Amino acid sequence: MNRRYLVALSFLLAAGITACAPGVTEAPPVLLTNPQGNRVEALAMTTPRANAAAIRLRDGRVLICGGTATGEIGGVLSSAELYDPVARTFTPTGSMTVPRTGQTITMLLDGRVLLTGGDQNAGYRSQLASAEIYDPGSGAFTATGSMSTPREGHTATILRDGRVLVAGGSPNGIQATDSAEIYDPSSGTFSRTGHLHQPRVAHVAALLGTGKVLIAGGGRGGMPGGYISYDTAEIYDPASSSFTAVRAHMKSDRVGAAAVKLNDGRVLIVGGKSGRVVMSRVRNLGSLTPLNTAEIFDPESGTFIRTGDMSAPHYLGTATLLNDGSVLVVGGWTIRGPVVVGMRDAEVYQPETNRFFRAGQTNVARLTNTATLLNDGEVLIAGGVAEKGLITSSVEFYSPKQHRFLMVPETFAATE
């Protein structure tokens, strides 16, 4: 595999999909047996999507936009759709101003949605500096100010005052940047703000209770000797518009991890890949090691605390905070022969025990899927790279009450 594909999230996705059989890109529909004994298609999005962006709107609907349908040049999508949990349907909404995959998605204080950067093509791609706004009221996307540099594998974090911090990423799919900027919704413009202590791509970010932002892990390419992954972290302070290095190091270097702020203000960081051989501090630049470990950042002590291990490595998986304060971890990367495919493993982290427990398996294997908490407490799992490296339009729902994944919402299943 070309090491360039290890630089950022979309390269990793493209590497797996291009290993598929020529001309075969879309996973077949999932069939279910209904109460009448007939085979019917399960609920699905209007189009297959991997590496898309999703967010729950204020009215409870879920916006899912962009991504790639084929993993090939020309396969990146500008289309978007809405899941309506009342009607239990997916319907198209306005299209983005440009095709995007791997873009960030952020809810603004007024209910509009900000999308930044990403890639305009898979494979030989062009990174985007542009940004746009989705208005749920009109169902339309409109361009807003552009960032100072193109970015993929970056983060976007809303601050307490409603502005958005955009940090790091790669401007060209090879190198990482240490630049950061602030989006101001009132003016629709981006402005530079400080510099990261290290250029980072595929890192994690979380807003802390203090109003500061944790930036942790990630890595950088374009270096002599190959790709470097980080066990370092830093804090952005909006008051001083500056980044400060965290003295404590993470328990592991991590690129492509997932993170979520817990109800007690600490931050859970799960999975990813390490540039070191597991159980060793020796660099392993040729092949990053998927991680089944996780850790907690404690803002009060400024330290990282290791949790219990997950049952399986989750690299490029999703982490979703559930209503009871636990965290659902779904999917990620695995290799079957020459093909990168999704995984079906899922688990739940319980803060009170500091341990992970198996959450069963998804009905469809998934990599770079989306995971969105619904108002009723279920989690909508949508799209991604499935079995045989094919991109799927299928969706399923994690039910915390039943501790399992359903191909239809629990409320729908209960009324059939």
N, C-alpha and C positions, 0 to 999 in steps of 0.2 A: 504494500500500500504506500502511495506517495506520502512522504512525511509532511508535505504541505497541507494535507488534509487534517493533520492534527492541530493546526493552528487555531481554528475557530469552529463553532458549532455547525455552521452550514457546510463547511468543507467535510466534516465528519459524516454528516448526513449524505452528502453527495457521493462520498466514497462507497457507502454501503449500497446505495440504490444503483449506481452504475455497474455494480457487480452482478446485477440481475440478468436474467436471460434477455437478449435483445428484443425490444418491442413489447415486453410484458412489464407493466408498471402498476396496474390497478388491481387491488385485491378484490375477489368476488364478493357479492353481498352475503351477509349472514342470514341464514334461514332459520325460522323458528316454527314450532308446531303450536298453533293457537288452540283455545279451548274446544273448538269444533273439530280438531284433528287435522286441519289443513296446514300445509307448509306455506309460510308467508315470510316476506322479507322483514327483518328487524328494522327498527327506526335507524335512520342514517342521515348524514349531512347531504346537502345537494351536490357536493363534489368531493372527491378524495382530497385530503390535505395532510401534509406533514410539515413540521416546523412552522405552523401557523401561530397566530396570537389570539387569545380569548380573554374575555373579561365579563363579569356580571354587571349589568346596568342597574340603575336605581329602581327601575320598575320590575326587576327580577328576571328579565330576559337576558340571554347571553349573546354577546357579539363575538363571532369567530371570523377572522379575516386573513387573507393572504395565505402564505405557505407555498409549497410546491406540490403539484399533482403528479409529476413524473420524475423529479430529480434530475432533469436534463435541461439544457439550454432551451428557453422558450416555455418551460413548464411552470415557471413561477406565476402565481395568481394575483390578480388585482381584485378579484371578486370577494364578497363578504356575505355573511348570512346571519340570521338571528334564530336562536332557539327560544321558543315560547313554552315555558313549563306549564302553562294553563291549557293551551291548545295541544301541547306535546307535538309540535311541528317545527321543522326547519324551513325557513323561507328566505329567499334572497333579499338583500338590502342594497343600498347604493354601493358602487365599486370605488376602491381606493383610486387616488389620482395616478399612482404608478403601481406596477406589480412589486410585491415585497415578500421576502421570506426571512425569518429570523429577526423581525423587527421587535422593538419593545412596545408594550401597551400599558398605558397609565390612565387611571381615572382622575380627572381634574375635580376640583371642589364644586364646580357648577354642574357636574354630571356629564360633561362632554368627555371624550376620550382622545388622548394624545398618542400618536404612533410615530416612532422615530427610527430612521436608518434601516438596516437590514441589507439584503442583496436583491438585485433586480433580475439575476439569473442564477441558475445552479451550474455547477461545473466551472467553466470559465465565466466568471461573474463580474459584475460591477457593483461595488459597495455604494450605498446611498447616503448622502448628507441631508436629504430632504426630510421633511416631517409633515404630518397632516392631522387634521382634527375630524373626528366623527361626532355628529350631532344626532343624538337619539330622537330628538323631536322631529327633525326633517328626514332622517335616514340617509343623510348625505355626508360625504367626505369632502373637505376643502383643504387646500394647501395652506400651510402656515410658514413662518420663517424657517430657513434652513440652518443646520448646524455648521460650525466652522470647518468640520472635517467629516468625510464619510466614515461610517461606523457599522461594524458587525460584531457580535459577541460582546456588546456593551451592556450597561445597566441604566435604567431610568427609575428614579425614586422620587416620589412626591414629598415635599417638605411641608412643615406645619403651616407655612404662610401661603401654600398653594402653588409655589414655584416647583420646578422639577429639576433635579440634579441628574445630568447625563454624564457618565464617567467611563473612560477607557474604551476598549474595543480595538478592532483592527480596521485601518483605513484602506487596506489593499489585500487582505486575505493572507498575508504573510507576516507582517510585523504588527506589533501592538503599540498603542499610543498611551502616553501618560496624561493626555489632555482631558479636561472636564469643562462642562459648560452648564449654564442655568437657563431653563426655558421659563419665560414670564408670560403666563396666559393673558394678562391684561394688555400687553403690547404685541403678543404673538411673535416674539423675537428670542433668539439665543444670544447669550453673552458668556465669554470665557470666565472661568473661576478657578484659580489655583491650578496646581499640577499634582497628580498622584506621585507618591514616592517611587513607584515602579510602574512601568508600562504594563497594562493588564488586559487580557482578553479571556472570555469565558469564566469570569469571576462571579461572585455573588454580592448582593447589596441588601441592606435592611435598615429601615428607619428605626432608630432607638427611641426610648421613652424621653430622652433628654432633648430630642429634636435633631440630634446629630445623626450621621449616617455611617454605618459600618460597611467597609469594602474589604472583602477577604478572598484569598486564594486567586485562582486564575493562573495565567502563564503568559509567555511571550515566545514568538518564533523569530526567524531571521537572525538567529544567534550562531556564532561559531560553535560547532559541536552538536547543534540540533535544538530541539524545543526544551524550554525550561518551565517547570511548574513551581508555584509558590506555596509556602506555608506561612506567609506573612499577611498582615492585615493593617488597615489604617482607618482613621476616623475623619469624616468631613464635618467641619463646624460651619454652619451657615452664617453665624455671627461674624466670623473672621474671614470667611471665604477661603479657608485653608485646610489642608490635609495634615494630620499628625499620625506618625507611625505608632502602632500598638506594640508595646515592648514585648509582650508575650507572643510566642509563635503558636500557630495551630498545631494540633497533634499530628496532622499529616498535611503535606502539600496536596492541593486539590484543584483540578481543572474540570469544568463541566459538572460541578456539584449543584445541589439545590439547597435553598435556605428559606426559612420562614420564622417570623418573630412569634414567640410563644406568648400566652396570655400574661405571664409574669414578667415580660419585658426582655427575657433572654432570647438568644437567637440560635435555632437549631440548624446545623449545616450537615447535609447528608451526602454520602457517596462521592461520585466524581472519579477521576483517575489520578494516580500518583506517578511521578517520574522516578520514584525509588522502588526497588524491589521490596515487596511486603516483608516485614520483620527485619529490614535492613535499612541502613542509611546510605547505601551505595546507589549512585545514579544509574538509571536504566533508560537512557534517552531513546533507544531504538524502539521500545515498546512500552508505553505507559500501562500501568497496572490498575484495572478496575478495583474500586474500593467497596467493601461491605461495612466500613466503619462510619461513624458519625461523631459529632462533637457539639458542645454547647459553648457559645460565647456569653460570658457573664459581664454585663456593662459595669456593674458595681466594682468588681475586682479587676476588671480588664484582663481576665484570663480565659483560657479555653479548657473545657472539661470534657473528657471522653465519656461517651454513652456506651450502653451495651451495643453489640454488633448487630447488624441486619442479617437476615438469613441468606441474602444473596447480594452481590455487588449491584449498585444502581448508578450507572454512568449516563448522564443526560436524562435522568428520571425527573418526575415532578414531585413536589411536596406541597400538600394542601392542609391548612389548619382547619380542623373540624369544629363544630359547635361546642363539643365537650372539652376542647382544649388539646385533644390529641392530634397527631399529624399523620395523614395518609401519604405513603410513598408508593408511586406506581411507575412501572416500566423502566426502560433504559436499553442500553446497547449490549448485544451479545453477537458472537460470530459463529456461523455454521458453515464450515468449509470456507469458500472464498467470499461468502456473502454476509454483510452486516444486516442483522435483523433485530426486531423488537423482542422484548421479553415479557412474560406473563406474570412474573413475580410481583407481589404487592405486600406491604406490611404497614403496621400502625405503631407509631411511637407514643408511649404513655409517659408524660413528664413525671407523674407521681412515682413511677418505678424506675425511671431512666432506662427503660428497656423497649425493644421492638418486639412485636408479636405478628405472626403471619396473618395476613388479611385475605387468605385464599388467593386465587389467581384470576386475572382478567380473562374474559371469554376470548379475546383476541390479543395476540402479542402486540406490544406497542413500543415505539421509539419516537421521540419528539412529538408526542401527542400533547394535547392540552388537558388540563384538569381544573374545573371551575366549581366552587361551592355554590349550591343553589339555596334559595331561601328556605326550603323545607329540610335542609341539612344533608341532603344527598349530594354526591359529587358527580358532575357530568365529565366523563372521560371521552375525548373525541379525537378521531383520526390517528395519524402517525404511520410509521413504517411497521408493517405486520410481518406475518410469516413469509418466508422466501424473499424478503426484502421488498415486498409490494406495498404500495401506499393504499390506505383504506379510508373509506368514508364512514365506516361503522362507528357507532357510539355505544356506550354502556354507562350504567349508573352504579356507583358504590353506595350501598345502604348501610349506614352505621348500625341501624337496628338489627339487621339480619347478618351483618358482618360478611357480606358477599357482594359480588358484582352481578347486576341484572342487565339484560339486554333491552328491557323496557323499564320506565320508572316504577318504583315500588307502588305508588298510588294507582298507577295504571294497571299493574299486575293484580292488585287487590280487587279491582272492580270488574275485571274481565270474567 
